[in-house]
Amino acid sequence: MNDQKIYYVSVAHNLIQDVPNDSNEFVVRMNDEQLTKLRDLMDEVSQSDKYAFKRTFVPFKSADHDDAAEEFDDRTIELYTYLYQYGDEKTKKLIDSMNIISKMEDTGYDDPGYEDSPLNK
């Protein structure tokens, strides 16, 4: 079954719909299997966001090197990369303009001030 349909996706609202509305940020064309993977990715981002949020209340733990933040970043990069792969031109341009994929892959740990950090990853 390789029939593709157009879906309207809102990452901010964790929604995938088959009709456009004001909250949709991205337009993708997918088959059922690809749609299932998109739903799974969105669920993973949502779960890792909840985990990262819980970790924010630990005052002695640096968010800079926190596994929860890393997990959220990894899942978010994977989601936006997937949306980019199946997105229309407008979706690809929007994701490019957000610069989210390359920005999240660049931790900035090579910048001055991190060279002697024992937690530098």
N, C-alpha and C positions, 0 to 999 in steps of 0.2 A: 504494500500500500504506500504509494509515493505521491499521492495527491497533496499538493500544497495549497494552503489557504493563507489569507492575510490576517494577521492579528495585530492588535493595538495594545502596547505594553506601557504600563506606568510602574517604574521601579519605585518611585517615591510612595506610591499607594499599594504596592505589591499586587498589581492587577494585570491580568491578561484577558482581553476581551476580543470578540469578533466584530464589534461595531465601534467606530470612533466616538470619543467624547472629549471634553475639555481637559481631563486629567491625563490623557495619553501622551507620553513623551516620545515613543518610538513605534515604528511600523516595521514588522518583520513578515517574511513569507516562509512558512514551515509546514512540514507534514506532521502527522500525529506523533511519531517517534521523537522528532526534534522538539515539538511542543512539550512533550513529557519531560525531556531533559531541561528545557527552559523553566518549567514549573519547579523541577528539583533544584535548579540553580538558585532560583528566587527564594525558595524555602531555606536553602543553605545560607544565603546572605542574611535572611531574616533571623535565623537561629544564631549565626555568628555575631550579628548586631546585638542581640539580646545578651549574649555572653559577654561581649565587650562592654556593654553598658553596665553590667553587674560588676565588672572589674574596675570601673572608674571610681568606685567608692573605697578602694583599698589605698590609703594615703601614702604608704611607704613604697608602693610599687610604681616604677616608672612606666608610663604608657608607651614610651619610646621603644621599649624592648619587651613588651608584653605579648605573650602568645595569643591572647584573645584579640588584640589589635592586629597582629600578623594574620591570624585566621580570617578576620573580617576583610582585611586588604586583599588577601589571596582570593577569597570567594567573590569579592566585588570585581576584581580584575577579570576573573573567569567569566562572570556574568556579562560584563560590558563587552568583552571579547566575543562572546557568543552572540550577543545582540548585534554587534558590528558585522559578524560573519553572515547573518541572515537578514540584516536590515536593508531597507531601501536607501536610495542616495541621501535623502534628507536625514535619515537616522545615522548614516555613516558620517555625514558632515557634522551633525550635532555632537556625536561622540568624539570626533576629531577636535572640535572646538572646545570641548570640555577638558581635553588633555588629561583625562583621568587615568587612562591605561599606562601611559609612559610616566606620568607623575607618581603613581603609586608604586611602579616598579623601581623608581629612583628614590632610595631611602634618604639620601642626603648624608649618609654616614661618612662619605669621603670629604665632606666639607670640614673646614677648620674647626677645631674644638672637640672632635671625636677621636682623634688619633691615639690618645692614651686611655680610652674608655675600655674597661675590662669586659663590658657587655657589647662592644662594637661587633655587629654582625655583618 
